[in-house]
Amino acid sequence: MLNLILQSRFRFLAVAIAFINSSTLVNTAQAFVLEDMDKLDNQSCIPISSCDKFDRNFIVNQNLANINSKTNISKSPQKKSLEDSRNLIDKIDDPHIKTEMLINLGLQYDELNQLEILKQILNEALEVSQDVEQNSTKTLLMIKIAATLIEIQELEIASEILDLALESSEKITDNSTKATLLMDLASKYKQIEDSEKAEIILAEVDIIVTEIENPPPSFPFKPTPLEGHTLLGTNLFFAKDTLANFNIGVRLSKRWATDEINLFLEFFNSYDSSRDAGDKNRILFDIVTEYKHYFREKFFYFGNLAYLQDNFTGNDGRFSYFTGFGFNLWRGSTKDETFDMKLGIGDLFQDSTIKNKNAPFPVFQYALVYKNLFFTDWKFEQIFALEVPVRNTANYFADSRTIVTIPAIKNWSVFSSLSFIYMGIPELNEPNLSTSFTAGLRYDF
């Protein structure tokens, strides 16, 4: 009986202890609810513990760190994939495709919030886009780059790129394409709150749309301002002998409704120390001016004057004038894209050491001039002229010039020119053919 009483008391004591412990747990829970963190720390920490050194949000921060760590682990393969894509893009030669791929790659870095890498890639895309030959494609790519910068609020840089795109759009010849890209540009300018420029562009779009719906007559022509370019070329060679060549050329043109005038001037100086004492320095001076009057879109009268001094063939002075009839075989979208054929009659005078230089009137002239038939942005020009005296056909003269111009920066281009001048009766002991090749810089104005 006594044992039963003792057992019951011990059970009661255990229940009481359990109740007291449960109250402590409740108080601990209340401490969390009441955010009494100091009290909780005093109840929970052992005196030798360093609990006070930890931030109260340590557990939360630690959990976030674990989550971020897992996220970084999951993104690591994606970053590796982007780096591999970047390496492959660097091997692409086509500037159009390469620019598109760089823009797409930049957008993927934007998804990872890697803004600095995104801006670096877009800057590279802009540089590559400048190598695109077709102006409409180049303009569109720059608009895409600017649009991406607008999304990340880099408005100042985006404005500069939009200005470059606007400048590029001025060279687009197809009105429909130009109007579409200009509308896109106006929209982007509005997004960066440059309403003034957007309104100017939209006004230009209205003019283009009006021209598309009501195209002006192709003839009489639309007058153009005075245009031209300058060519500068040189080369030096030093070894046993010294060779120095210098070339300068100027071309001007102006067109009215039915009239056109062109002027071409070239000066070529060649110094060669291996030549005889009185022949070390030779020059070639050529000037041609021509006037055209169109009585129909493809038919014109012409008159030209020319002077040539060519020390390479012993021609100290050759003056000629011709007039005749011309026919336009092909015309592109601009006045610089033409293929003309001319047949004229005239006279020439020569002052040289050529023995049989007799070339009395009449002298017939046949010429072919074609420009920019094979390229979009590159400028290709071929000129061929043949002059034959009727009474002395042996004293004929042929001139061929081939010029290729590659755009560089703004109005600057790189050019190469190959010229052939053939004299039917050259100076004694001189060749019939003189050849010159020059390369250098061209500036359009």
C-alpha positions, 0 to 999 in steps of 0.5 A: 500500500505504501508503495502505491502511495509513493508511486502515485506521488512520484507520478504527480511530481513528474506531471508537475515538472512537465507542466512547469517545463511546458510553461517555459516553452510557452514563454519562449514562444511568447518571446518570439511573438513579442520580439523580446530577443534580448530575453530570449538570448539570456534564457537560451545562451550558455554563459560561455557562448558567443551568441551575442556576436551574431546578428539577430537575422543571422538565421534568415541571412544564412538561409538566403545565402543558401538559396543564393548559393543554390541559384548561382550553382544553377546559373553557372552552366548558363554563364558558361554557355553564354561565354561559349556563344561569345567565343563562337560569335567572335569567329563570324565574319559577316558584320550583319549576322555578327551584330544581330548575334551580339545584340541577342547575346546582350539581351541574355546577359540583361536577363541575368542583370549583368548590365556592365557586360550588356553595355560592353557587348552593345558597344562592340555590336555598334562597332561591327555594325559600321562595317555593314555595306547596306545603309538600310540594314546598318540603320536598322541594327543601330536602332535595335542597339539604341532600343536595348539601351533605352530599356536599361535607361541608358538614355544619353548613349541611346540618343547618340546612337539614334543620331548615328542611325539618323545620319545613316538613314539619309543615304537610303535610296528606297523611299519605302524603306527609308520612311519605315525606318524614320518612323521607327526612329521617331518613336525611339526619340519620343521614348527618350523624350526628344519630341522636337527631333521626333516631330522633324523626322515625322515631317520628313516621313510625310514628304516621303509618303507624298512622293511615294503616292504622287511620284514626281516626273523623272524628267526634267531632272531634280536639280542637285547642288554642286558636288565633288571630291578630292583624291590624294595619293602618294608612294615612296620607295628608297633603295638603290634608287629613289622613287616618289610619286604624288597624285592629286585629283579633283572632280566637280559636278552640277545638274539642273533640270535639263543641263549638267556640267562636269569638271575633272582635273588630275595631276601626277608627278613622278620622280625616279633617280634612275632616269637620265639627268634631264628626265628624272622628274615627269608629270602628267596633267589632265583636265577635262570639262564637259557640258550636257543638255538633255532634250529627253530623259535618255538623250543628250547633246554634249560638248567637251574640252580637254588638255593633256600633258604626258611626259611619259609618252613624250606628249608635251601638250594635247588640246582637243574639243568635241561635240556630239550626241549621247545616249543613256543606256542605264540609270539607277536610283541616283544620278551617280548610277549611270551607263552612258555612250557618246559619239562626237566629232571635233579636232585636236592639236598636239605639241610634242616630239612625235614625228607623225603627229598630223591629225587634221579635222575631223576627229571622231570620238567614242566614249563609254562611261559607267558608274556604280553598276556592281556595288551598293556602297562601294563606288565603281567607275569605268571610263573609256575614250577612243579618238581617231583622226579620219585622215591619219587613223594611225595617230589614234588615242585611247584612254581607260580609267578604272576607279574603285572607292571604299567608304571609310569614315564619314566623308572619307574613303579609300580609293585605287585608280588604274589608268591606261593611255595608249598613243598610236604613234608615240615619241621615238624610243618611247612605248605606246602604252603608259600605265599608272596605278595610284591609291590613297584617300578620297574626300567627298564634299 
